[in-house]
């Protein structure tokens, strides 16, 4: 029995190690980023599924060969990975100088480049490539890894943005403005064809039969009157480029750019004339542009994401090392510790992919009636273990009997999770040192809003420079531990709700984030 029992344990541990290796390889092969690895003999050892999709060459035909050049060039030439293995920097500079070659700011010894490959794909492909050496513990190069990112869509999207911007300018400069003139009592005396096209009325239905207030909502009528008799939108008596909504024939609000002036005769007000421009097409193009900008931002951060995934793979490798060490020592507890490392890194990959999917496109919230206190309590319960391990105290201040609010439950749950996780991270150093880290989560119902979530911490705070960059795409203060996706995703979800996300922070004193949601769900957007 003394001989057989360890043998069975070794078999279990060996099977577990093989499963972990298979999991790690599965992550590489399942990565959305095309990736290949060659060994020090310049033979392909990994050629993942994304690389197959990009190149049309299968891993079966490529692994074990030195054909890594073939999908990209018409004749054989060394790739960046080959030259890194040979440490041939001069040839790298000579062959890749016209490909926007630069040293990788993220990977020591690595290089980045961008190039159009006319032989890849039916119409050629624009690729960003990132090559990095693979070294053993002694610093000896054992191979190299190279990742590719197809940014052809980004190039096409950039062209589309420029064309859209040109179209918008042409639309604004050459479209016929709607012109509406009224008498002293507001009766409409002039209603041109431009206004008819915007609002759907014929001039015969309007002129002499309707007054200007009849095509305004109550709120718009009040805003226009206040603007005419103040200097809010120009000198008194004039309105310059005010955005408002006029009601069309079906009583639907139409967004317009509104300019106008009061008319006087012998210093007596006798009427007004206004000029309107239909903004529906402009708003649609702006949304397209914002979507394109989000996609372009993701394209610009491919290098960072690739490096982030490389760090995760390093974590997986570390977990595998711990497991292998545990097997050799026959230490089951150490096996569990290594598997925990692997699980954490798998969770990181899932999180970044989810954030990128959310950020890459505009969504319509899936509204539900939600108790804000219940939702915040669920998030705090999830964060309790993280806070406890960091020595951070979570304080709950929930307004009793708070009203139910219409919201996308999953989206706002993610927002709160991001904010509370960030707050704990800001307190982590303080918490580890003396257990004084404190994160407070509060709910209340301010006037005009459905709910206000307030997340405060007494952590590191932010200086002015950091605050200015806080919501820029993929900016992170956490170094390799952060992707910078959390706050842009949070802001996007809040904006989709018509809510408000604000913060106050002072360096070394802490930060407070405020997330407010409206009392009622947003109306459906205009077509």
KOLTIGU-571188 format. One line per 3 residues: number of its first residue (from 1); their letters; for each residue x, y, z of C-alpha. Coordinates in steps of 0.1 Angstrom, whole numbers. Layout:
// residues N
NUM) a) X,Y,Z; ...;
// end
This chain:
// residues 527
1) xxx) 0,0,0; 29,24,7; 41,20,-28;
4) xxx) 8,20,-46; -7,51,-29; 19,76,-40;
7) xxx) 18,60,-75; -19,68,-77; -13,103,-64;
10) xxx) 13,108,-90; -11,96,-117; -38,121,-105;
13) xxx) -13,149,-103; 1,140,-137; -33,140,-152;
16) xxx) -40,174,-136; -8,188,-150; -17,175,-184;
19) xxx) -51,191,-181; -36,224,-171; -12,223,-201;
22) xxx) -42,215,-223; -61,244,-208; -32,268,-214;
25) xxx) -28,256,-250; -66,259,-254; -64,296,-243;
28) xxx) -36,302,-268; -54,285,-296; -87,301,-286;
31) xxx) -73,336,-283; -90,361,-307; -55,375,-315;
34) xxx) -37,357,-343; -5,343,-328; 23,320,-338;
37) xxx) 54,307,-319; 86,294,-334; 114,276,-316;
40) xxx) 151,284,-317; 154,262,-348; 129,285,-366;
43) xxx) 103,258,-367; 66,267,-359; 55,252,-326;
46) xxx) 21,271,-322; -2,284,-349; -35,293,-332;
49) xxx) -71,293,-346; -71,330,-351; -39,327,-372;
52) xxx) -56,301,-393; -85,324,-399; -63,353,-408;
55) xxx) -40,335,-431; -60,306,-445; -32,283,-435;
58) xxx) -41,255,-411; -20,247,-380; -17,211,-393;
61) xxx) 2,221,-424; 23,248,-407; 34,234,-373;
64) xxx) 68,218,-375; 77,237,-407; 97,270,-413;
67) xxx) 69,284,-436; 60,312,-413; 68,337,-441;
70) xxx) 45,321,-467; 11,337,-459; 26,372,-459;
73) xxx) 53,374,-487; 55,362,-522; 90,347,-516;
76) xxx) 109,334,-486; 123,360,-462; 128,360,-425;
79) xxx) 100,372,-402; 105,395,-372; 104,364,-350;
82) xxx) 132,347,-370; 154,378,-368; 148,381,-330;
85) xxx) 159,345,-325; 191,353,-345; 195,386,-327;
88) xxx) 200,402,-361; 190,438,-353; 206,452,-384;
91) xxx) 185,430,-407; 154,439,-387; 161,476,-393;
94) xxx) 169,470,-430; 139,448,-438; 113,466,-417;
97) xxx) 123,502,-419; 95,510,-443; 69,493,-420;
100) xxx) 68,519,-392; 92,497,-372; 97,507,-335;
103) xxx) 108,490,-303; 79,477,-283; 73,499,-252;
106) xxx) 57,470,-234; 79,440,-241; 117,442,-236;
109) xxx) 135,431,-267; 103,432,-287; 95,451,-319;
112) xxx) 63,465,-334; 55,472,-370; 26,481,-394;
115) xxx) 23,472,-430; 0,465,-459; 4,430,-471;
118) xxx) -10,428,-507; -7,391,-509; -28,384,-478;
121) xxx) -65,381,-485; -83,388,-518; -77,426,-515;
124) xxx) -46,427,-493; -46,432,-455; -33,459,-432;
127) xxx) -15,443,-402; -1,454,-370; 25,429,-358;
130) xxx) 42,426,-324; 72,402,-321; 89,393,-288;
133) xxx) 117,368,-279; 110,339,-256; 138,334,-230;
136) xxx) 145,307,-205; 154,314,-168; 190,321,-178;
139) xxx) 180,347,-204; 188,325,-234; 165,329,-264;
142) xxx) 145,297,-269; 121,310,-295; 100,339,-304;
145) xxx) 63,348,-305; 46,371,-330; 10,384,-329;
148) xxx) -9,400,-357; -38,424,-357; -59,431,-388;
151) xxx) -66,468,-389; -79,469,-424; -114,477,-410;
154) xxx) -99,505,-390; -83,520,-422; -116,516,-440;
157) xxx) -135,531,-411; -111,561,-409; -119,567,-446;
160) xxx) -156,564,-439; -153,589,-410; -136,614,-433;
163) xxx) -163,609,-459; -190,612,-433; -175,644,-419;
166) xxx) -173,659,-454; -209,649,-459; -220,666,-427;
169) xxx) -202,698,-437; -218,696,-471; -252,690,-455;
172) xxx) -249,720,-432; -235,744,-458; -258,735,-487;
175) xxx) -291,724,-471; -320,749,-474; -329,762,-439;
178) xxx) -364,762,-427; -377,797,-423; -407,806,-400;
181) xxx) -418,841,-394; -445,852,-369; -466,883,-362;
184) xxx) -468,900,-328; -493,875,-315; -473,845,-326;
187) xxx) -494,837,-357; -473,821,-384; -471,843,-416;
190) xxx) -441,827,-434; -435,789,-435; -412,780,-464;
193) xxx) -406,746,-481; -375,739,-460; -396,741,-428;
196) xxx) -424,720,-445; -399,692,-453; -386,692,-417;
199) xxx) -420,693,-399; -443,676,-424; -468,704,-427;
202) xxx) -477,720,-460; -475,759,-460; -513,760,-465;
205) xxx) -519,741,-433; -497,765,-413; -498,801,-426;
208) xxx) -526,821,-410; -540,791,-393; -515,781,-366;
211) xxx) -493,799,-341; -456,792,-334; -463,778,-299;
214) xxx) -484,751,-314; -453,735,-330; -433,737,-297;
217) xxx) -433,715,-266; -439,733,-234; -403,730,-224;
220) xxx) -390,742,-258; -414,772,-258; -401,782,-224;
223) xxx) -365,778,-234; -369,799,-266; -387,827,-247;
226) xxx) -360,828,-220; -333,829,-247; -349,857,-267;
229) xxx) -352,880,-237; -318,873,-222; -282,870,-234;
232) xxx) -280,832,-228; -278,823,-266; -266,856,-280;
235) xxx) -274,893,-275; -309,901,-262; -335,896,-289;
238) xxx) -314,870,-308; -308,833,-305; -277,818,-322;
241) xxx) -274,781,-328; -296,767,-301; -305,731,-303;
244) xxx) -341,724,-296; -370,702,-306; -400,713,-327;
247) xxx) -431,692,-330; -439,678,-365; -474,672,-379;
250) xxx) -476,639,-359; -466,657,-327; -432,639,-327;
253) xxx) -402,660,-314; -378,668,-343; -343,679,-332;
256) xxx) -332,711,-349; -305,738,-348; -324,770,-341;
259) xxx) -314,806,-347; -337,836,-348; -343,873,-340;
262) xxx) -371,894,-327; -385,919,-352; -391,955,-342;
265) xxx) -408,985,-358; -403,1019,-342; -389,1000,-311;
268) xxx) -421,980,-308; -419,942,-311; -439,931,-341;
271) xxx) -429,895,-345; -400,871,-350; -382,852,-377;
274) xxx) -364,819,-370; -342,796,-391; -341,759,-384;
277) xxx) -319,731,-397; -329,695,-394; -304,677,-371;
280) xxx) -318,641,-375; -292,632,-401; -265,650,-383;
283) xxx) -272,631,-351; -273,598,-369; -239,606,-385;
286) xxx) -225,616,-351; -236,583,-336; -219,565,-365;
289) xxx) -188,586,-359; -188,578,-322; -191,541,-330;
292) xxx) -163,544,-354; -141,562,-329; -148,534,-303;
295) xxx) -137,508,-329; -106,529,-338; -98,532,-301;
298) xxx) -99,494,-297; -77,491,-327; -52,515,-313;
301) xxx) -50,495,-281; -44,461,-297; -7,462,-286;
304) xxx) -17,468,-250; -43,440,-251; -18,417,-267;
307) xxx) 7,425,-240; -20,421,-213; -28,386,-227;
310) xxx) 9,378,-227; 10,387,-190; -20,364,-184;
313) xxx) -2,336,-202; 28,343,-180; 5,339,-150;
316) xxx) -8,306,-164; 28,295,-169; 35,304,-133;
319) xxx) 5,284,-122; 17,255,-143; 52,258,-127;
322) xxx) 37,257,-92; 16,227,-101; 47,209,-115;
325) xxx) 66,217,-84; 38,205,-63; 37,172,-82;
328) xxx) 75,167,-76; 70,175,-39; 37,155,-37;
331) xxx) 21,185,-21; -16,186,-28; -21,220,-11;
334) xxx) 5,235,-35; -14,220,-64; -45,238,-53;
337) xxx) -25,270,-51; -12,266,-86; -47,259,-99;
340) xxx) -60,290,-82; -34,310,-102; -46,294,-134;
343) xxx) -83,302,-125; -76,338,-117; -59,343,-151;
346) xxx) -88,327,-169; -111,351,-152; -90,380,-163;
349) xxx) -93,369,-200; -131,366,-196; -133,401,-181;
352) xxx) -113,419,-207; -132,402,-236; -165,411,-220;
355) xxx) -154,448,-215; -142,450,-251; -175,436,-265;
358) xxx) -195,462,-244; -173,491,-254; -171,482,-291;
361) xxx) -208,491,-299; -237,512,-287; -264,492,-269;
364) xxx) -300,498,-259; -304,491,-222; -325,461,-213;
367) xxx) -347,478,-187; -360,461,-156; -376,475,-124;
370) xxx) -348,471,-98; -344,478,-61; -311,499,-60;
373) xxx) -304,487,-24; -307,450,-33; -284,455,-64;
376) xxx) -257,474,-44; -259,448,-16; -252,420,-42;
379) xxx) -222,439,-55; -208,446,-20; -213,409,-11;
382) xxx) -192,399,-41; -165,424,-32; -164,414,5;
385) xxx) -137,388,1; -115,411,-21; -118,439,4;
388) xxx) -111,416,34; -80,401,18; -67,437,12;
391) xxx) -74,449,47; -101,473,34; -134,479,53;
394) xxx) -166,481,33; -192,505,48; -229,503,37;
397) xxx) -251,534,39; -284,524,21; -314,547,22;
400) xxx) -343,528,37; -374,524,15; -357,538,-16;
403) xxx) -379,537,-47; -376,511,-74; -358,524,-105;
406) xxx) -359,513,-142; -325,502,-154; -305,476,-172;
409) xxx) -297,455,-142; -267,436,-156; -252,468,-170;
412) xxx) -255,488,-138; -243,458,-118; -211,459,-138;
415) xxx) -207,497,-133; -210,493,-95; -186,463,-96;
418) xxx) -160,484,-115; -163,514,-92; -161,494,-59;
421) xxx) -133,473,-72; -113,504,-82; -120,519,-48;
424) xxx) -106,488,-30; -76,489,-53; -70,526,-44;
427) xxx) -70,516,-7; -50,484,-11; -16,498,-1;
430) xxx) -31,516,29; -50,485,39; -20,462,37;
433) xxx) 1,486,58; -22,493,87; -57,482,80;
436) xxx) -71,517,76; -85,513,41; -121,522,39;
439) xxx) -147,521,11; -182,536,16; -212,527,-6;
442) xxx) -243,549,-3; -277,552,-20; -302,580,-19;
445) xxx) -328,597,-41; -319,633,-50; -345,656,-65;
448) xxx) -351,649,-102; -333,616,-102; -343,580,-96;
451) xxx) -312,570,-76; -278,581,-67; -250,556,-60;
454) xxx) -220,572,-42; -188,552,-39; -161,568,-17;
457) xxx) -126,557,-6; -98,571,15; -71,557,-8;
460) xxx) -44,572,-29; -66,597,-47; -57,612,-81;
463) xxx) -36,642,-91; -49,667,-118; -30,650,-146;
466) xxx) -45,616,-138; -80,631,-135; -77,647,-170;
469) xxx) -70,614,-186; -93,593,-164; -120,586,-191;
472) xxx) -97,585,-221; -97,552,-239; -78,525,-221;
475) xxx) -59,547,-196; -50,529,-165; -32,538,-133;
478) xxx) -27,501,-123; 2,493,-146; 2,458,-159;
481) xxx) -27,449,-136; -52,472,-154; -65,474,-190;
484) xxx) -81,509,-186; -114,494,-199; -134,496,-167;
487) xxx) -142,533,-165; -149,539,-203; -173,509,-201;
490) xxx) -189,523,-170; -193,557,-185; -208,543,-217;
493) xxx) -234,522,-198; -244,552,-177; -247,574,-208;
496) xxx) -269,548,-225; -292,552,-195; -292,590,-198;
499) xxx) -275,591,-164; -246,610,-150; -212,598,-138;
502) xxx) -190,622,-119; -161,621,-95; -142,642,-70;
505) xxx) -106,633,-60; -76,647,-41; -42,632,-42;
508) xxx) -35,611,-10; -69,618,4; -93,596,-16;
511) xxx) -119,597,-43; -157,598,-46; -176,586,-77;
514) xxx) -212,595,-81; -235,575,-104; -270,589,-110;
517) xxx) -299,573,-130; -330,592,-142; -364,586,-126;
520) xxx) -378,572,-159; -363,552,-187; -352,570,-218;
523) xxx) -376,573,-248; -367,553,-279; -342,572,-301;
526) xx) -353,590,-332; -350,571,-364;
// end
